[in-house]
Amino acid sequence: MGGNGGSPKTRKRKHNGDAEADAGADTDPNPPGDGSSCKDPEQDGEALAQREALAQSEADDLEDLLLIAAEAALIEFDETTGRPVRIAGNASASGSASGNASSSASGDEGNAPIDGLLKISRRMLRNQAEDLFEDLKGIHAIVKDRVRTHEMVPWAGTDGDTKRLRAFGFLGSPALERLDRSGAVRLHAPEKTGAEALRDERANRRAICVLDPAGEPLPAGANDRRERAAAVVRKRTVRPAEVADKLCAAILGSGNGSGNGDHHPLDPSLLSSGSLIAYQTNLHNGAKHLGAHLDAPLHEGFGKVIVTVAVRGSATILLIGKGTGGDGDGGDDEGEQPAWRFRVEEGEAYVLSGNARNACLHAVLADDGGTGGGGGGHRESLNLRFGIHTVEEAERDIKRHWPDLW
């Protein structure tokens, strides 16, 4: 994500499988350093069979998302305000969003997730500060440098996906203390309990660094592009709190939080460095997609407003609603689930809050780009997670939509 907490689950709409696909389908049963390198032939055979089955599940998951994307209604945005303006080619986001009447992606404005959804264009970032995207990339690089790859945690938690990795950069010690003091958030996948949940929590804690809000030195190479531009003052540090405030100003500065009568605006009180809990660095590491999932608010998917910056590579973002016949457990009885899609290019960002964050699952399809460059499975993104739900708020805003994906 844009955002990426919780346990990813694909919504099966076009084909049925014996088991739900999981974004952790490339699980390695013997990760490096676990002391399990010496196995007897029978165990080796079982491990190989498991890897093959999981690889097939990963392929099925990707195929499923591609089928959903093919029928999802396209959301178009105003490049100067970030607001959704059209859905499915001929519908205004402020009026009827009828879309294609024969497609499950169709629906009216009440179903379309335009409440709380914004896309922040390069122009909006530049209008706020010429080097804002470079500063965001710098923070992404700092978190990567401070939390080394071997300490990063898989998005699906321990014993899960070993490709897609993440790390957290909390905005000062008070932000981390606020998370802990809330007593509601547990940094493990929501479906895990007991010893398994404890392993997850410990792994997530190892993947945390605490950023100095006032200034952090850029790691070597992070500002090479800046230094090649003679007209730009060479920066050796980046100010995480100031960068967050500039990004929030870019989001709110074009009237997105003015409450001018269009759809529900964002809550300006949540969009400031004072409400930012953590930056989160995400690495696809060869994975071409992230399965449809809910950012579990009382787990590692915390945050009332989640901003995702496309640091490296472009992607299609999918939003998937609850089926009319389902109970929120993600099973085949969900029926036809409404789906929407939009593009996020490298250097752009998008905001999930309100219905877009709470009532929809989201998924990522990274652009094809082979094994090099910034495309395909080598996408990298940076989340900014603002605010923390109380238990009561999480139940009111999110759990009622997805009681069995909690």
Buried (B, 14 or more C-beta within 10 A) or exposed (E): BBBBBBBBBBBBBEEEBEEBBBBBBBBBBBEEEEEEEEEEEEEEEEBEEBBEEBEEBBEBBBBBBBBBBEBBBBBBBBBEBBBBBBBBEEBEBBEBBBBBEEBBBBBEBEBBBBBBBBBBBBEBBBBBBEBBBBBBBBBBBBBBBBBEEEBBBBBBBBBBBBBBBBBBBBBBEBBBEBBEEBEBBBBBBBBBEEEBBBBBBBBBEEBBBBBBBEEBBBBEEBBEEBEEEEEBEEBEEBBBBBBBBBBBBBBBBBBBBEEEEBBEBBBBEBBBBBBBBBBBBBBBBBBBBBBBBBBBBBBBBBBBBBBBBBBBBBBBBBBBBBBEEBEBBBBBEBEBBBBBBBBBEBBBBBBBBBBBBBBBBBBBBBBEBEEEEBBBBBBBBBBBBBBBBEBEBBBEBBBEBBEEBB
